[in-house]
Amino acid sequence: MKNLLPFDGELFLTQSFYQAVEASDLFNTLLHNLAWQEEKIFLYGRWVKVPRLMCWYGDKGANYRYSSVIHHPLPWSTPLSEIKQKIQVDHQYSFNTVMGNLYRNGADSMGCHADDEKELGKNPTIASLSLGEERLLRFRHCKHKEIIDVILGHGDLLLMSGAIQHHWKHELPKTKKNKRERINLTFRQIIY
């Protein structure tokens, strides 16, 4: 696979990691069966509503803290466990949690950030599976201000690894385009 970053980290895209029919089946199953919830985070000195729905699943004790919120994982569902297993076998990484994000329309988004919490270790590998509507994920280098745009389609898998979280931030910006629902699953290894 080709590294999409010119320097300071690794970013690999596998298009159609799940083919369209299987990806659609997974999308429908996850949309209707995961414990989606609205959350608030502490940002710039105040509590704000997260502009998407979220859920957290994983091994018992694999808690994740960011923006003054501690996420305690729900037990793995069968579909999430099967997805995790497929990614681990195909890419030789190990994960013990998954964060689900449900973007309901183009107004739902994720702000510019790095996944650099201490629970993830020094150079974490994060596997990000996209299901549903195509969306743009933008990477910005912290020092050089270089921008890399990645279009994530239905069934695509993105792997972030190496020093990427130290040098690049990423965001899923809002769009005024008419967008349908998108599910993003980010598999992580929590150190506890």
C-alpha positions, 0 to 999 in steps of 0.5 A, spaced: 500 500 500 502 507 498 503 511 504 498 517 503 502 522 507 509 525 504 512 525 511 511 524 519 507 518 519 503 513 515 496 513 512 494 507 508 487 507 504 484 500 502 478 502 498 472 497 498 475 493 504 468 491 504 464 490 497 458 494 496 453 489 498 456 486 505 458 494 506 450 495 506 448 489 510 453 492 515 451 499 515 444 497 516 445 492 522 450 497 525 445 503 524 439 499 528 443 495 533 448 499 536 447 504 542 448 511 539 447 516 543 448 524 543 454 526 548 457 533 550 464 534 551 468 540 555 471 544 550 474 551 550 472 552 558 464 550 556 460 543 555 458 543 548 454 538 544 458 533 539 455 534 532 454 527 531 452 520 535 457 516 538 458 509 541 463 505 545 464 498 545 470 494 547 474 489 552 472 490 559 476 496 563 478 499 556 476 506 558 478 512 554 478 519 556 478 525 552 475 532 553 473 531 560 469 525 558 470 518 560 468 512 556 466 505 559 466 500 553 459 496 552 461 489 551 463 487 543 457 486 539 457 480 534 458 484 528 463 489 531 467 483 533 467 480 526 469 486 523 475 487 528 477 480 527 477 481 519 481 487 520 486 484 525 487 478 520 488 482 514 493 487 517 496 484 523 494 489 528 491 488 535 485 492 537 481 492 544 476 497 543 472 501 537 468 508 537 462 508 533 460 515 530 454 516 526 454 522 522 446 523 520 447 529 515 452 534 512 451 538 518 454 533 523 462 533 523 468 532 527 473 538 529 480 538 527 484 534 532 489 528 533 488 522 537 494 523 542 491 521 548 495 517 553 491 511 553 493 510 546 500 509 547 506 513 543 505 511 536 498 508 536 495 505 530 487 506 528 483 503 523 477 507 521 472 503 517 467 507 513 460 505 511 454 509 508 455 516 505 462 518 502 465 524 506 471 528 506 477 527 511 482 532 511 489 532 514 493 538 516 500 538 518 501 541 525 508 545 522 508 545 515 500 547 514 500 542 508 493 539 507 491 532 505 484 530 503 482 523 503 475 521 500 472 515 504 467 511 501 462 506 502 466 500 505 473 503 505 478 502 511 483 507 513 489 506 517 493 511 521 500 509 524 507 511 526 508 518 528 502 521 524 498 523 531 504 527 533 505 531 526 498 531 523 491 533 525 485 531 522 477 533 521 471 531 518 468 538 516 461 540 515 458 540 508 452 544 505 451 538 500 446 533 501 449 528 505 445 521 507 448 517 514 455 515 514 457 510 520 465 511 522 468 505 526 475 507 529 478 501 532 484 502 537 488 499 542 487 502 549 493 501 554 490 500 561 
